Amino acid sequence: MNKYTLVFALMVLVSCNTTNSKKSPFTFIENDQGVELHENGQKIYLYQRAPILSGEIYYKHYIHPLYNLSGEVITRAYPEEEIEWHYNHRGIFWGWRQMFIQDEFVGDGWVMDSIDIDIKEVQTASDNKRAQLSLHVNWITTHSDKAMAFIDEHTTITVYPTQNEMRIIDFEISLKALVPGVEIAGSDDDYKGYGGFSIRIASPETLLFRSEDGPEEAQAAQLHIGPWVDFSTPDLSSPKKFGLSLFCHPSIPNFPSPWLLRSEGSMQNPAFPGWDRTMISMDHETILRYRIIQHDGDAEISDINRWYSEYATGNEATQQVELCVADYLTEPEAVQKLQEYASTYSNADEWKTRVKAIRENIIKGAELDQIPEEDWNYPIHVVQGKQHSMEGYTVENIALEVKPGHFITGNLYKPGTITGKVPAVLSPHGHWSRLDDYGRFRPEMQKRCASLARMGAIVFAYDMVGFGEDTEHDHMDSNSLHLQTYNSIRILDYISSMDDVDTTRIGITGASGGGTQTFLLAAIDDRIDVSVPVVMVSAHFFGGCVCESGMPIHKKGSHETNNVEIAASIAPKPLMLISDGDDWTRNVPEVEYPYIRNIYQMFDAEENVQYAHFADEVHDYGFSKRKAAYGFLAKFLDLDYQKILDENGDLTEDFVVLLDTTDLKVYPDRAIVQDPMSH
């Protein structure tokens, strides 16, 4: 597997980190030539706005220089080189040899003979997701005595952050006629027909050309070789090395465009429209879309084929896939987003359709659909450790081998006496990692699990990936969300297979990162009947750890959601939000809960959704929060709440015996992972 195989969550896969989620790596700098784009201080391109004399004609409205990933110039334009031909070829440009109005030739927009460009507006915008240059120009003919604007052009050039030695640049060129009868065409010779989007690459005599079918040779005539061509330098040890893949979008009118490939001082051109004229309408736009992917020059054809397929189908990361991490939105932006989401449905059936998309995006974004069938169907093997008998409940230390060599360690809490089938509760933990307050061993976790077991539930508290006894994995690995969610599903497989478990009464509850796992599992697995995420559901906060937001589960292409909608995906089944006033859940009473309540109202199931907000409390699963959860879970899982009341009718957890970490480990001689958040 080469480096590009995993990378293509390909860029436009954008990570928005907790501490600098609003800081853009991009800077636009205006100078006397035009607008220059930098990324983290390194030049990407210059848009040439000022006219430059080349030969006897002034040229403008093109990109040059374009820089490679190392900051070396990889395009050429005259008058930089003393060559007598092709003085009009200039970096990245677009133009047409033949331009007509009402059948009359009015100029050559390739060499700019009797044609000028009026740059009416240049706008820039950038954030941590992209840098966008928006251009509005008019094409002017000076063929007659009076200059006349005849084509209105709007072009957008979008650059995405460089990641894993790759950079994406998208071009969208929109043309609309300003007068009747406008037509454009390529060159009128009998074997080229060049015109349209072109790029003049440095030192073409040394370039290697490749298409989807393999190596190609430059020729003087048109080549019909598919929708993309890759241009790479042969010497990958040189600081001037580069690879550049040029894609034609299938929406281009003459797709797949024929190619002009040149190995001497000239341009590379996917010709549009070719020899034949094409009409530019006054009523609708002619849109030309191209993508450049800059890489290190060592991409395999299989990689480029995959990138192109994803670009062409809009199927994956070439859509604007983004990692929505931590405070991805401001609080006002989050409110606006919820309003946008709410406009996409108006009844329960339409909400179910939205849930289907939310679920599919989680499954695909977390790459759960790529797990082999044998890993889902592997018979779960249970490793039994120490057992503890307490007042009204028991604790068993167990490990589940859910696929060959892959173990999930945890503690199974059971009622002291089981009659018939009983409810079950999954209990994932959050990111508490101090040795005296750690994961599934922490006092609040033991109290919660023991209390639920005493009330009549079988409860499984398990190590998150790279926590506790899971010494085989790194919690901070980019795959953490994938593996952690797989683990939870396999635990649900195990719990559902237990003879004592009533599979119509299965709940899940966890706090912080455990809250994220709570609503994710409830969203994608219908076997969860009740969900109680604690101090986690927020419209503006998406989770700050890779195990929560390190894969594109929230946003891809036209699909976008947040954790509020993911939590609500369980509707109309019972859901309780528990929140506090000291973290990102502080707005639950005014923002998140009303949004979710409206969804439940569409199902006539408002009684199934509740919230408990503790404005004066902090980010934890403390006593008051546990009390709220106990009551809700007791109601909807038919647990015996009386079992945890004292003689005065007050909630008590005094019966819980807090065990040492050593007593709760499945493997007594195995050291737990220390400081799992720093790996």
N, C-alpha and C positions, 0 to 999 in steps of 0.2 A: 504494500500500500504506500503510494507516494504522498508527499506532504499536501498535495492539493485535494486528495480524496476526502479528508476530514475538514479541510478548510471551507468547502463550499456549502456551508451555511454561508455561502460566498457573500461576501461583503454585501453588500448592502446588508449584511448581518452586522448590526451596529450595537456595541455595548455601551450602556449609559451607566457609568459607575456611581456609587453612592455619593462620593465626596465631590465629584465634579460633573454631575449629570447634566448641568446646564452649560458647561463650558465647551465652546466650539474649538476644534483643532484648526479651523480654517480662518484665513484672513484674506480679504480682498484689498489690494493696494492700487490706487489710481496713480498713474504717472502720465508723462506727456505723450506716451505712445498708446495707452489704453488702460486696460484693467488686468492686473496680475493676481493670480490666485496662489496662495501659499498654504501649506499644511504643516503645522508644527514648525514653522520657519523655513521649510523647504519649498522651493518653487515647483508648481505643477504646470501652469501654462500662462501665456500672455494672450489676451484678446486684443488684436490690433485694431484700434479704433481710428487712430490718426492715419492719414494717407501716407504711403511709402512709395517713392518713385522707383520703378523697376523697368528698365528699358526706357520706353517713352510714355509709360502710363502709370498713373498713381493707383495703388491697390490698398484696400482696407477691408474690414469685416471678415477677419479670419483668425485662426489660432496659430500662433507661432511666437516663441518656441513652445513646444511640448517637451517636458522633461521626463526622463525615465525615473525609476524608483530610487536611483542613486543620485539624482540631481543633474545628470548629463542630458544635454540637448539631443533629441532624437528626430526632430523634423528639420527641414531645410526650406529656405525661401530666398529668392533673389531680392536685392543685388549682393547677397553675401558671397556668392561664388561667381567667378569670372567665366561664365559659360554662355555661349551665344544662343542657346535654344532653351525653350521652356522657361523663359524668364517670368512667366505668369503663374507658374506653379508655386504655391505659397502655403507651407504648413498644412493645416487642415482647413479646407475651404469647400465651397459648393457653388456651382455655376453651370451655365448651359451655353453651348456653342451657337445655338439657334434660338432666337426669341422672336415671336410673331404677334402682331395685333391685326385681326381681320385679314389674315393671310399675307400681310405685308411684313417682311423682315425688318425688325427695328433695332437689331444689335446683337452682339456676341458677348454674352455674360460670362464667358470663360476667360477670354483675354481682356474683357471690359472695353471692347470697341463699341462706341456709341451707347454705352451703358454706364450708369453711375449708381451708387448706393447712397441713399440718404439715411443715416443712422439717427432715428428719431428718439430712441430711448434705450438706456442701458440700466438695468437694475440688478442689484446683487442681494443675496440673502444667504445666511449660513447659520447652522446650529451644530449640535454634536452629531447629527444624523447625515447631513449633506451640505454641500455648497452649491448654490444655484445662480447661474448667470442668465438673465432673461433679456432678450434683445428684440427690439422692434425696429424694422427697417423697411424702407420702400425702395423697390427697384425702379430706376428712372431711365427712360430712353431719351437720348439726345439726337436721335436719327434725323428728326425733322428740325425745323427752325426753332420750335418751342419744346423745351424739356417737359416730359410728362411722366408722372408716376403711374405704373401699370400693374405692379405686383406688390401686395402687402405681405410682408414676412414677419412671423413671430417665431423665434428660436429660443429653446431652453437648453442649456448645457448644465448637466448635473453631475457632480463629482461626489463619490462616497468615500468615507474614511479608508485609508490604506490599512489593510490587515493581512497578516500572514504573507507578506511580499506580493500583494495583489492590490490593484486599484481599478475601480470601475468608473468610466465616464460615459454618460448617456447623452445622446443628441436627439432632439425632436425639432424638426424643421416644418413649419406650417406655412403654406402658401395659399393666397387667395387673390383672385384677380380684382383690380380696381376699375377695369374697363371691360367691355364685352370683347370676346374673340381672342383672348390671350392663349397662346400655345408655346410650349418649349420643346426642344429636342436636343439630342446629343450631336456629336460631329456627324457630318454628312458623307464621310468617306465610306467605302464599301466593306470595311472589315473591322472598324474600331467602334464607332458610335459612342465615344466617351462623353461623359458629362454627369453632373450631379455631385454627390458627396465624394471627396477625394482627400487623400493624405499623402504628402510628399515626405518620405522617410529618408533619413540620412544614409548615405553609402549603400544604395540599393544593390550594387554589384556584389555585395557580400551577404545579402539576405538569403535566408532559407524560407521558402514558401511552402505552406502546408494547407490542405483542405481536409474535409471530413474523410476523403478517400486516401489521404497520404500526401507524400511530397508532390509539389507541382513545379513546373518550369515557367518562367516568365516568357510571354510571347507578345508579338505585335498585334495579334487579333484577339477578339473576345474569347473568353473561356467560360464554359458552363460547368462550374465545379461545385455548385452548392451554395448554401447561405452564409458561409463564413470562410475567411482566410486568416491564417496566422503568419506573422512575419517575425522572424527571430534571427539574432546574430549567432554565428557558429561558435565563437569563442566565449564560452561561459565563464572564463576566468578573468575576462577584461572588465574593468570598472565601467566601461561603456556598453556592457552587455544589456540586452533587453529582449523581451518578447511582447508582441502586441497582437492581440486577436481582434479582428474587426467583424462584427456581426451585423447582418441585415435582418430587420424585423419582418416577419411574414405579412404584416399589414401593408408593406410597401407595394404600390400598385403593380409593378412589374416583377414581383417576387416569383422565383428567385432571380435576382439581378445577374446579368452576365458580368464577368470581371475583366478588367484590364490590369495586368501585372507587368511591371517594368523592372528590368535589372540595370537600367542606366539612369542618367539624371532626369527622372520624371516622377509621375505620381502613381499611386495605386488607387484603383477606382472601381467600385461596384456601380456599373453604369445605370443611370436612370435618366430618361426613359429609354435610352438607346437611340437608334436611327429615327424611329417613328415619332411624330409629334404626339404630345399629350396635352389635352385641354386643361387649363387652370380656371376653375369655376369662380364666378362671383358669389355663388350661393353657398357653397360648402368648401371646406379646406382640403387641400391635398397635403397629407402628412407623411413625412419621411422620418423613420426612426432607425437609429444606428447605435450600436454599443461598442465601445473600445474597452478591452480588458488588458491592462498592463500587468505583465508578470516577469519573472526572472529569466525566461527563455527556455526553461526546462519542463514546461507543461507537456503532458502526453496528449495525443490526439483524443484518447478516451475521455480525458478531463475536459477538453475543449468541447467535444461533442455533448457532454453532459451539461456544461455551462450553457451551451447554445440551446439545448432542448428546454432547459428550465427558463431561459429568457424568452424563448418563442412561445411556450405554452403558458407562461405566467404561473408556473406551478410550484414555485418553491422559493428559494432564497434569492433568486434574481428579482422576484417581486421585492418590494421594500420590506424585507424581513428585519425586524429589530428586536433586540433584547431590551425589554422594558424592565429596568432594574431600579430598585429602591425608589427614591422620590422622582420617578420618571416624569410625572406631571406636577404642576403646582396645584394647590387646592382649588382655585377658580377654574383652571383648565380641566380638572377632574369632574367638576360639576357640569361643565359644558359638554364633556364627553358623554356623561350619563344621559344628558338630554338628547344627544345625537343617537346613542344606542337605543333609547326608548322610542325614537321615531321609526325604528325598523320593525316594530311589531305593535299590534293593537289588540290581540286576543291570545288565548292560551295556545291555540294551534300554531300561530305565527311565532310565539315564544319558543315552542318546541322545535320549530325549524331553526331558530337561532341557536338553541342549545345543541342541536346536532352539529352545527358548524363549530361551536365552541369546543365541543368534545373532540371532534375530528382534528381540530388544530392542536389541542393538547397532545393527543396521541401521536400525531405526526411530528409536532414540534419537539416532543420529548423522545422521538424515535422509538416509541414502543411498538410501532408497526414493523420495525426492522428486527425484532427479537425472533429468533428461530422457533418454530413450532415445538421442537423438542425441549426447549427451555421453558415453555409454558406447560408442557405435558409431563415433565419429569416427575415421577412419584416422589412426594415429599417425605424425606427421612427425618425422624425426630431423634435428637440426641438428648437423653435425659440426664440432668444434673441433680443437684441437691434439692430436697423438698422440705418445706417448712409448714407446720400446722399451727395456725393462730386462732384467735377467738373469733369464730364465725367465718373464717376464710382460710385458704391455703395458698402457698406460693411455690411454684415449681420453676427451677432454672432449666431452660431448654434452648436448644439450637435447632433450627430447621435447615436442612440441606435442600434447597429449592431447585438447584441444578447441580451438576457434578462439581464438587469442590467449593461450592458457594453456600456459605452458612449465614443465617440471620440469627443473632443471639438475642435472648430476651427472658422475660419472666411472665409466666402464665398464672394469673390470679384466678382462683375459683371459689365459689361459695363453699362453706364448710359442709353443707349437705345439699345434694342435687337430686331433685325429684322431677322426672320427666325432662322435657327440653327447656332450656333457659336461654335468655338473651346473651349476646356477646358484644364487647366493646373493644375496638382497636385503640391503642393509646400511644401515638407517636410523640416524641419529645422535641423540644426546641434546642436552641444553641447554647444553653447553659453548660459551661465547660470547666468551671472551677472544680477542683478535686473534691471540695466539700459540698458542692452543689452541682452535680454532674448528671446530665442526660437522664437515663431511665432510673438511675440510683438516687436521684435527688429526693429529699423528704416530701415535697409536695406531690411528686409522682407516686411515691409509695402510698401516701395518704389517699390520693384519688383512686388508684387502682384497688386498694384494699377496701375502701368504702363502697365502690361499685360492686366488688365481689360479695361483700357482706349483704348488699341489697339484692343479690341474686344473679349477677352477671358473670360470665367468664370474660376476663380482661387480659389482653396481651400487651405488655409494654416491651418495646423492642428498640434495639440500637439503630439510630440513623447511620447512613453510610459513613464509614471512617470514624465513628464514635464508639466508645465503650470497648467491647471485645472484638470489634471489626478492625483488625489490624491489617487486613489485606487490601484495604481501599483508602484513598485519600479523599476526605470530605470536600476539599477544595478543588477536586478535579472537575473539569468542564462537563463530565459525564454524570455528575452526582445526581442531578435531577432525574435523569433517565433511570439510573440504577435504584435510586431510592423509591421511585414510584413503582418500578417492577417489584421490588421487595414487598411493598404494601399490598400489591395485588396478590402476590403469592402467599402472603400471610392470610389474606382474606380467603384464598383457596383452602388453606389449612383449617382455618376457623370454621368455614362452611362445611368441611368434611367431618367435623367432630360429631360423634353420636349424640352428645348432650346439648348441642347448639340448635336453637330454633332459628332457621335461616330467614325467617320473616321478621326477625327482631335483631338486627345487627346495626350497631352505632359506631361512631368514631368521634373522638375528641382529642385535641392537643392544643398547645399554646405556642405562639410565636412561629418558629419554623415548623413545629408540630401542627399549628393551625393551618399553615399552607398545605401540608400533606393531608390534613383533614378535608379541606374543601376540594383539593385536586382529586383525591380518590373518590369522594362522593360524586363529583362531576362526571367521572368516566366509568364508574362501575355501579350498575344498578342494584347490586346486592347490598349496598349501604342504604339503610332505612332511616337513620337519624344522624344529623351532622351538627356538631357543636364546635366550630372553630373559635379559638379564644385569642384575644388581643392581636388579630392579624388582618381581618377584612377591612380593606381601605380602598377608596376610589383613586387615591393619588399615589399610594405606596404599593410597590409590586414585589416586595421581598428583596432583601439586600444581599442574600447569599446565592452562590451558584446552584445550590440545591433547590432554590425557589424560582429563580429567574435567569438561570444561566443557559437556558435553551429557549428557542422562539415559540413559546406557548401562548403568548398574548397577542402577537401582531404578525401578520404575514399578508402581503399584498393588500387587497381590499378588506381583509378581515382584521378586526381590531376589537379587543375586549379588555376587561380588567378583572381583578379578583372579586369585585362585587358580583359581577355576572357569573363568574365561575362558581362562587359560593351559592348563588341562587339557582344554579343548574339542577339542583336536587329537587326543586319545587315540582309538585305540591307536597313532597314528603317533609317531615318536620326538620326545621332549621332554627338554631338559636345562635345569635351573635353575642359575644361577650367582649366588652371593650372598656377602655379606661381613658382618663383625661391627660395622660402623660406621654402618649405616643401617637402614631399615625391613625389610631382608631378613635381619636377624640371627637370626630364629627359623626360617628355612627348614628346618634339619635336624629340628627338633622339631615344627613346626606345618604349614608349607605342603607340604613334600615328603611326609610320611606321608599327608596327605589325598589328594594326587595319586596316590601309589603305590597306594593302595587302589582308585582308579578303574582304573588299568592292570591290577591283579590281576583285576578283573572281566572283562577282555578276555583274560586269560592272556597278557599282554604286558608283564609287569613289567620284562623286559630292555630295553624301549624307553624307559624313563624313568630318568633319573639326576640327581644334583645334585652340584655342586662348591662347597663352602663354604670361605671363607677368613676365618676368625674374626679374624685380626690385620690384615686389609687394609681398605681404604676404598672409597668409592663411585667406581669407575672400571671401565674395561675393560683393566686392566693385563696385564702379561706372563703371570702365572700363570693368570689368567682366560682369556686368549686360548689358552694352551696346552690348557686343559681343553676349550674350544670346538673347537679344531682336531681333537683326537682324536675327539670325538663326531661332528662333521660328516664327518670322514674315514671313520668306520665306517659311517654311515648314508647318505652320499651317494657312497660308493665313491671317495674321493679318495686321492691318493698322499701319505700322511703322510711318507714317506721323503724327499720333495723339499724338506722344510724342516728336515732334520736335518744336523748337521755330521759331520765325519769320525769323531767320537767317539760318534755316535748321540744327541747332545743337540739339543734344539730351538734353532734360530737364526733370527733375523730380520735378520742382518747384511747380507743381500743386498738389503734394501729401500732404495731411494733415496728419501729424503724430498724431495718437491718443494715449492717455494714456492707460496703461494696463487695468485699470478699465473699460474704454470705450469698450475694445475689449473682455472682459470676457463674457462668456455665463451666468455664475452664479455670479452676482456682489458681493455677500456676501462670496464667496469661496476664500480663500487665495490660491495663486499659490504655487506650490512646490518650496521651497527654497533649493538651493544647491543640485539638483537632482543627481549629479555625486558622492556624498559622501555617499549615502544611503547604 
